[in-house]
Amino acid sequence: MFDRDLWSEIFQSIRKNKLRSILSGFTITFAILIFTLLFGISNGLQNTFSSFFVNNTPNAIHIYSGKTSIPYKGKKSGRKIHLSNKETKAIKDINGNKVDYLSSKINKNFNVSYQHHKNNYAINAVLPDDQFIDTYKLSEGRFINISDIHQNKKTAVIGQLVKNDLFKTKNAIGKYINLQGINFKVVGVFSKEGDDNAERIIYIPLSTAQTLYANNDYVNQISLTYNKNMSYPEVVAFSESLQTQLKELLVISPNDQSAIRVRNVAESVKKTNMMMMVLTVLIFFIGFGTLIAGIVGISNIMIYVVSERTKELGVRKVLGASPKSIVALILLESITITSIAGYAGILIGLGSVKLIGNSLEKYFITDPSVDTSIIIGAMITLVISGCIAGYVPAKRASRIKPIVALRDE
């Protein structure tokens, strides 16, 4: 195996047959390159779809209102539906221990200022339970509490980027920011990994927003988390029951699909996971097909190589070469070409994936990457296949009688 003369002979044979070697190597390099790109794109798509849920609690349900599309009990279609504190309380009262945390929300956009710094930010007016439904983390201070709600306090919890904009490196806790002409005391700062937009949000007490800015008890959405011990079918049934309950409370036709929308994160995650599984299987079969094409290509080339060298093998046998040494020579040459070409394919493939980076985000491909072990496994598969492909004709050629081989044209 480590015979210097043997390896010298192998590389000499490769140099003498450059075209044959290049064609053999190109087949392997191309197969590995395509395989790498396919899996890189697949992982990029998975990253994109996973990011849709990175800031969602898995057992969360979000409820939104719309307009009625069907007349019902004397009420016309096109009626704007308003969710309110009444529906929020009713959900908790009706469903009891099925609901872990419950919060309603009002969304606003205000000009916010602190001393000479000013900017426009999203304002979310919420209940205390919202901190357990969303996925942000408090880095300083506290969140909105029950006392803030009951006393309509003017308190605010700001995102990390809001703090950076308005306070720079100063401490924000205890300071007052101006929201649309009204001062609010900063009681907390939160961060949200991987979501800069969320860190530009300011949270204030729901009751305060309803009193100061709305003069009613309407809310834009209701969010909740359900008992994690519930099975998936139970969760789906629970989502449907919530919709039915709200339609009864708000006098909406049971057949109206646009008046109340219930988004169950678990359902969305399951559908996305199923889609990604189908995509992964599809990518696997395409990648496997590419490897098969590479295997067929290297097999054909090896058969041609052996038939082309029949006379050479005959001379070797005349000079005393054993059948085993002839087979080893051909296999080692095949392994050498396959390994070098495969390694080149890995380098080009990984380099291409890295070069693509996030340039394909508009096609929902984010941070494409490939597990190196998968690519190395594919290359080893090609090397083994090349060995098998070369072994059969090599073994047959090693059994040819020297006189027959020497007569071959």
WOMORA-V786007 format. One record per backbone hydrogen bond with DSSP energy under -0.5 kcal/mol. CO is the residue of the C=O (numbers start at 0). NH is the residue of the N-H. E is the energy in kcal/mol with one decimal. If there is no record, write none. Layout:
BEGIN
co:CO nh:NH e:E
co:CO nh:NH e:E
END
This chain:
BEGIN
co:2 nh:6 e:-2.2
co:3 nh:7 e:-2.3
co:4 nh:8 e:-2.1
co:5 nh:9 e:-2.0
co:6 nh:10 e:-2.4
co:7 nh:11 e:-1.9
co:8 nh:12 e:-2.2
co:9 nh:13 e:-2.0
co:10 nh:14 e:-2.3
co:11 nh:15 e:-2.2
co:12 nh:16 e:-1.4
co:14 nh:17 e:-0.7
co:16 nh:20 e:-2.4
co:17 nh:21 e:-3.1
co:18 nh:22 e:-2.6
co:19 nh:23 e:-2.2
co:20 nh:24 e:-2.8
co:21 nh:25 e:-3.0
co:22 nh:26 e:-1.7
co:23 nh:27 e:-1.4
co:24 nh:28 e:-3.1
co:25 nh:29 e:-2.8
co:26 nh:30 e:-1.8
co:27 nh:31 e:-2.5
co:28 nh:32 e:-2.5
co:29 nh:33 e:-2.6
co:30 nh:34 e:-2.2
co:31 nh:35 e:-2.5
co:32 nh:36 e:-2.5
co:33 nh:37 e:-2.5
co:34 nh:38 e:-1.9
co:35 nh:39 e:-2.3
co:36 nh:40 e:-2.6
co:37 nh:41 e:-2.3
co:38 nh:42 e:-2.3
co:39 nh:43 e:-1.9
co:39 nh:368 e:-0.7
co:40 nh:44 e:-2.3
co:41 nh:45 e:-2.1
co:42 nh:46 e:-2.4
co:43 nh:47 e:-1.8
co:43 nh:365 e:-1.9
co:44 nh:48 e:-2.4
co:45 nh:49 e:-2.4
co:46 nh:50 e:-1.8
co:47 nh:51 e:-0.8
co:48 nh:51 e:-0.5
co:49 nh:52 e:-1.5
co:50 nh:53 e:-0.5
co:52 nh:55 e:-1.8
co:56 nh:59 e:-1.7
co:58 nh:225 e:-2.0
co:59 nh:264 e:-2.0
co:60 nh:223 e:-2.2
co:61 nh:262 e:-3.4
co:62 nh:221 e:-2.0
co:63 nh:260 e:-2.8
co:65 nh:80 e:-2.6
co:67 nh:77 e:-3.0
co:71 nh:74 e:-2.0
co:74 nh:71 e:-2.3
co:75 nh:78 e:-0.6
co:78 nh:67 e:-2.2
co:80 nh:82 e:-0.6
co:82 nh:218 e:-2.6
co:83 nh:87 e:-1.8
co:84 nh:88 e:-2.5
co:85 nh:89 e:-2.2
co:86 nh:90 e:-2.2
co:87 nh:91 e:-1.4
co:88 nh:92 e:-2.5
co:89 nh:93 e:-2.8
co:90 nh:94 e:-1.9
co:91 nh:95 e:-1.4
co:94 nh:97 e:-2.2
co:95 nh:98 e:-1.6
co:97 nh:99 e:-0.5
co:97 nh:226 e:-2.0
co:100 nh:224 e:-2.2
co:102 nh:222 e:-3.6
co:103 nh:126 e:-0.5
co:104 nh:219 e:-2.6
co:104 nh:220 e:-1.5
co:105 nh:124 e:-2.7
co:107 nh:122 e:-3.4
co:109 nh:111 e:-0.6
co:109 nh:120 e:-2.5
co:110 nh:179 e:-1.9
co:111 nh:118 e:-2.5
co:112 nh:177 e:-2.9
co:113 nh:116 e:-2.5
co:116 nh:113 e:-2.8
co:118 nh:111 e:-3.6
co:120 nh:109 e:-2.2
co:121 nh:123 e:-0.5
co:121 nh:201 e:-2.3
co:122 nh:107 e:-2.7
co:122 nh:124 e:-0.6
co:123 nh:125 e:-0.6
co:123 nh:203 e:-2.0
co:124 nh:105 e:-1.8
co:125 nh:205 e:-2.2
co:126 nh:129 e:-1.9
co:127 nh:130 e:-1.5
co:128 nh:131 e:-2.0
co:128 nh:132 e:-0.7
co:129 nh:132 e:-0.7
co:129 nh:133 e:-2.6
co:132 nh:56 e:-0.6
co:136 nh:190 e:-2.8
co:139 nh:188 e:-2.4
co:144 nh:148 e:-1.5
co:145 nh:149 e:-2.8
co:146 nh:150 e:-2.2
co:147 nh:152 e:-2.0
co:148 nh:151 e:-0.8
co:152 nh:154 e:-1.3
co:153 nh:184 e:-2.9
co:154 nh:204 e:-0.6
co:155 nh:157 e:-0.5
co:155 nh:186 e:-2.8
co:155 nh:187 e:-1.0
co:156 nh:202 e:-3.1
co:157 nh:189 e:-2.3
co:158 nh:162 e:-2.2
co:159 nh:163 e:-2.2
co:160 nh:164 e:-2.1
co:161 nh:165 e:-2.8
co:162 nh:166 e:-2.7
co:162 nh:167 e:-0.9
co:163 nh:167 e:-0.6
co:166 nh:169 e:-2.8
co:171 nh:174 e:-2.1
co:174 nh:185 e:-3.2
co:176 nh:178 e:-0.6
co:176 nh:183 e:-3.1
co:177 nh:112 e:-1.7
co:177 nh:179 e:-0.7
co:178 nh:181 e:-1.3
co:181 nh:178 e:-3.4
co:183 nh:176 e:-2.8
co:184 nh:155 e:-2.6
co:184 nh:186 e:-0.5
co:185 nh:173 e:-3.1
co:186 nh:141 e:-2.6
co:187 nh:157 e:-2.4
co:188 nh:138 e:-2.8
co:188 nh:139 e:-1.9
co:189 nh:159 e:-1.6
co:190 nh:136 e:-2.9
co:191 nh:194 e:-1.8
co:194 nh:198 e:-1.1
co:196 nh:199 e:-1.5
co:197 nh:200 e:-1.3
co:198 nh:160 e:-0.7
co:198 nh:161 e:-1.4
co:199 nh:121 e:-1.0
co:200 nh:158 e:-1.3
co:201 nh:123 e:-2.7
co:202 nh:156 e:-2.6
co:203 nh:125 e:-2.2
co:204 nh:208 e:-1.9
co:205 nh:209 e:-2.5
co:206 nh:210 e:-1.8
co:207 nh:211 e:-2.9
co:208 nh:212 e:-2.3
co:208 nh:213 e:-1.1
co:209 nh:214 e:-2.3
co:209 nh:215 e:-0.8
co:216 nh:84 e:-1.4
co:218 nh:82 e:-0.6
co:219 nh:64 e:-0.7
co:220 nh:104 e:-2.5
co:221 nh:62 e:-3.1
co:222 nh:102 e:-2.9
co:223 nh:60 e:-2.8
co:224 nh:99 e:-3.0
co:224 nh:100 e:-0.9
co:226 nh:229 e:-1.8
co:230 nh:234 e:-2.3
co:231 nh:235 e:-2.4
co:232 nh:236 e:-2.3
co:233 nh:237 e:-2.3
co:234 nh:238 e:-2.4
co:235 nh:239 e:-2.1
co:236 nh:240 e:-2.3
co:237 nh:241 e:-2.1
co:238 nh:242 e:-1.7
co:239 nh:243 e:-2.1
co:240 nh:244 e:-2.7
co:241 nh:245 e:-2.3
co:242 nh:246 e:-2.1
co:243 nh:247 e:-1.9
co:244 nh:248 e:-2.2
co:245 nh:249 e:-2.4
co:246 nh:251 e:-2.7
co:247 nh:250 e:-0.6
co:252 nh:255 e:-1.7
co:254 nh:256 e:-0.6
co:258 nh:65 e:-2.6
co:260 nh:63 e:-2.8
co:260 nh:262 e:-0.5
co:261 nh:263 e:-0.7
co:262 nh:61 e:-2.7
co:262 nh:264 e:-0.7
co:263 nh:267 e:-2.0
co:264 nh:268 e:-2.9
co:265 nh:269 e:-2.3
co:266 nh:270 e:-2.5
co:267 nh:271 e:-2.4
co:268 nh:272 e:-2.9
co:269 nh:273 e:-2.4
co:270 nh:274 e:-2.2
co:271 nh:275 e:-2.7
co:272 nh:276 e:-2.2
co:273 nh:277 e:-2.3
co:274 nh:278 e:-2.4
co:275 nh:279 e:-2.8
co:276 nh:280 e:-2.5
co:277 nh:281 e:-2.5
co:278 nh:282 e:-3.0
co:279 nh:283 e:-2.6
co:280 nh:284 e:-2.4
co:281 nh:285 e:-2.4
co:282 nh:286 e:-3.2
co:283 nh:287 e:-3.1
co:284 nh:288 e:-2.4
co:285 nh:289 e:-2.0
co:286 nh:290 e:-2.1
co:287 nh:291 e:-2.5
co:288 nh:292 e:-2.4
co:289 nh:293 e:-2.1
co:290 nh:294 e:-2.8
co:291 nh:295 e:-2.9
co:292 nh:296 e:-2.3
co:293 nh:297 e:-2.7
co:294 nh:298 e:-2.2
co:295 nh:299 e:-2.5
co:296 nh:300 e:-2.1
co:297 nh:301 e:-2.3
co:298 nh:302 e:-2.3
co:299 nh:303 e:-2.2
co:300 nh:304 e:-2.9
co:301 nh:305 e:-2.4
co:302 nh:306 e:-2.2
co:303 nh:307 e:-2.4
co:304 nh:308 e:-1.4
co:306 nh:309 e:-1.0
co:308 nh:312 e:-2.6
co:309 nh:313 e:-2.0
co:310 nh:314 e:-2.2
co:311 nh:315 e:-2.0
co:312 nh:316 e:-2.0
co:313 nh:317 e:-2.2
co:314 nh:318 e:-2.1
co:315 nh:320 e:-3.1
co:316 nh:319 e:-1.3
co:321 nh:325 e:-1.8
co:322 nh:326 e:-2.3
co:323 nh:327 e:-2.5
co:324 nh:328 e:-2.1
co:325 nh:329 e:-2.0
co:326 nh:330 e:-2.6
co:327 nh:331 e:-2.8
co:328 nh:332 e:-1.9
co:329 nh:333 e:-2.1
co:330 nh:334 e:-2.9
co:331 nh:335 e:-2.5
co:332 nh:336 e:-2.3
co:333 nh:337 e:-2.5
co:334 nh:338 e:-2.8
co:335 nh:339 e:-2.4
co:336 nh:340 e:-2.5
co:337 nh:341 e:-2.6
co:338 nh:342 e:-2.5
co:339 nh:343 e:-2.1
co:340 nh:344 e:-2.4
co:341 nh:345 e:-2.2
co:342 nh:346 e:-2.3
co:343 nh:347 e:-2.6
co:344 nh:348 e:-2.7
co:345 nh:349 e:-3.0
co:346 nh:350 e:-2.2
co:347 nh:351 e:-2.4
co:348 nh:352 e:-2.4
co:349 nh:353 e:-2.3
co:350 nh:354 e:-2.3
co:351 nh:355 e:-2.3
co:352 nh:356 e:-1.7
co:355 nh:358 e:-2.5
co:356 nh:367 e:-0.8
co:357 nh:360 e:-1.4
co:359 nh:362 e:-1.8
co:359 nh:364 e:-1.7
co:360 nh:363 e:-2.1
co:363 nh:365 e:-0.6
co:369 nh:371 e:-0.7
co:370 nh:373 e:-1.2
co:370 nh:374 e:-1.4
co:371 nh:375 e:-2.7
co:372 nh:376 e:-2.2
co:373 nh:377 e:-2.0
co:374 nh:378 e:-2.3
co:375 nh:379 e:-2.7
co:376 nh:380 e:-2.0
co:377 nh:381 e:-1.9
co:378 nh:382 e:-2.5
co:379 nh:383 e:-2.9
co:380 nh:384 e:-2.5
co:381 nh:385 e:-2.7
co:382 nh:386 e:-2.2
co:383 nh:387 e:-2.6
co:384 nh:388 e:-3.0
co:385 nh:389 e:-2.1
co:386 nh:390 e:-2.5
co:387 nh:391 e:-1.5
co:388 nh:392 e:-0.7
co:389 nh:393 e:-1.9
co:390 nh:394 e:-3.2
co:391 nh:395 e:-2.0
co:392 nh:396 e:-2.7
co:393 nh:397 e:-2.2
co:394 nh:398 e:-0.7
co:395 nh:398 e:-0.8
co:396 nh:399 e:-1.2
co:400 nh:403 e:-0.5
co:400 nh:404 e:-2.3
co:401 nh:405 e:-2.6
co:402 nh:406 e:-1.1
co:403 nh:407 e:-0.6
co:404 nh:407 e:-1.0
END
